[in-house]
Amino acid sequence: MSTINAGFQLLLSLIPWLVGLVVGGGFGYFFARWLRLLIMKKSGLRRGLMWIPWRGVIVVLPYLAFFAPIYFGLGLYAGSFIVGIYVFVFSIPFTAVTFLNHWYPLPLNIRVISLARMIAVGAISIAAATGLIGGFVAGSQMVESFRILNYAGFFTVFFMVLGIALLIDLLFGAVQFAFYHPKVAVNMA
């Protein structure tokens, strides 16, 4: 790789990473603070948050970055935008969850289920992404639909992948909800 290509790769990677992380992480922090206020008012809310399928949304949403070249053209700007969107979308919930887990630690079994949940939902998105390089899966159908400007076809497959990711996310959420029993402080006064 030439020095110029290495420089472009760094530019394409690090600047959008930094911008996406700062902006997305900032949103995530303020979202966590807002959730903390709600949890302080209603303690059972922490358990109820397990039903929110945010993982299913964030692993599929970046596919909408396919539309970046329409607005930015091909090249460095479109690539930077796509990297920035990925980092931004992933930074918000991960930052919020990091702070919530610091303020309201979860038992190990719930954290392990959460990890398995994220990996399972991520596998749905990765399976679709493998279609970008070939094969008869969702990713290749999305790319082909996009290539021939069949946006309805693109969104049909996009929503199918999103639906599968949300279903897996909700199933794991039900498992987390079933196994999480917060200890309630008993007022002996």
N, C-alpha and C positions, 0 to 999 in steps of 0.2 A: 504494500500500500504506500502510495506516495505521501509526502509530507502534506501536500495540499488536500488530498483526500482525507487524511487523518484529521486535519484541521476542520474540514467541513463536517466530519463525523462528530467531533467534539462540539462544534457549533450547533449541529442538528440535535444533539443529545442533551448537553448540559444547560444551555440557556432556557429551552422550554421546560426542562426538569426543574430548574430553579424557580421560574415564574409559576409553573403549575403547582409546585410544592408550596410556595409561599402563599399563593392565592387560595388554593384548595385546602391547605393546612389551616389557614386563617379562618376560612368558612367552617371547617371541621371543628376548630377550637370553640368558636362562638356557638355552633350547633350543640356541642357538648355542654357548654355552660348553660344554655337554654334548657337542655334535657335535665341537667343537674337540678335546676330550679324546680322543674316539674316533679322530679323524683323526690325532692325534699318535701314537697307538698303532698305527694301521694306515693308512699313507699312501694306499693305493689306494682307500680309502673315499670320498674326495672325488669321484672319477670315478663311483663306484657310486651316489652320491646323485642323479645325473642321472636315474636310473630312477624316482625317487619322484614320483608325479603329484600333488603338493600343489596345484598351480595349478588342476587340474580340480576338486578338492574345494572350494577356497576360493571359486571364482567361482559355485558352485551352492549351497553351504551356506546362504547368506543367504536363499534362498527359503523356508527353514523359518521365517523371521521372520513369515510370513503368520499364524502361529499366535499371535503376540503379543496381538492383540485379544481372544483367548479368555481370556487370563489378566489382561490389564490393562484391557480395555474399549477403546472407541474414544477417540481423542483424543491429548493430549500425551504421556501415559505410554507408550502403545503406540508412537507415533512415535519417541519418544526411545529406547525399547528397540530398535527396528528399526535406527536409526542407530548406536547403540552396538554392536549385534551385528555389523553390517557392518564398522565400524572395528576392532573386536576381532579378527574373523576374518581380516581382511586384514593387521593389524599383526603378528601372530605370525610368519608366514613371511617377510614382507618385512623385518622387523627381523633375523630369523635370517640370511637371505641377505645382507643388507647387511654384517653383521659377518663372516660367512664369506668374502665377497668381499674384505673388508679384510684379513683374516688370510691368506687363500689366494687371491690374485688369479687370475682366469681370463683366458685370451687373448681378444682382441677378437672373433674369429670365434665363440667360444663364448658370449660375452655378447650378441652380435647374434642368434644363434640363440635364446638364452634370451628376449630381448625379443620376437622373433617368436612364440615359444611362448606367452608370456603374452598377447599380443594375440590370437592364434588361439583360445586357450581362453576368453579374455574375450568374444570375438565369439559363442561358443556361448551364453554366459549372456545377453549383450545381445540376441541374436536371440530368446531365450525371453522376455526382459523386454518386448520390443516388443509381444508378444501381450497384455500387460496393458492396452493401449489399443485392442485390436481385432485382427482377423485370425485366421486359422485356423492358429495355431502353438502351440507348447507352452505359452507363457505364458497365452494365452487359455483353453486347456484346463485349466490349473492353477487359474486364477481361477474358471472356471465350476464345476469340481469342488469347489472350496472353498466357493463361494457356495451350492451345493445340499447341502453337508455330505457330499459323496462323497469321503471321505479316501482310500479305496483308489484312486480315479481320480487324485487329486492325486499320491499317491506313485508310481503307475505312471508318470505323465509325469515327475515329479521324477527318478526313477531312470533313465529313458530319457535325459533331458538330462545327468544325471551320468555315465552310461555313455559318451555321445558326448564329453563334455568329457575324461573320463579317457583315452579312446582317442586323441584328438588330442594330449593331454598326453604320453602314452607314445610316440607316433610321433615327436614332436619330441625326447623324451628319448633315443630311439634314435639320432637324428641327432646330438645333442650328444655322446652316448657314443662314436659312431663317429669324430667329428672331434676329440675331446679326447684328446691324448696327452701327459700330464704328463712333464716332463723329470725323469728319475730321476738323482739324484746318484750318481756312481760313486766308490766308495771305492778310491783308488789306493794305500792303505797296504799 
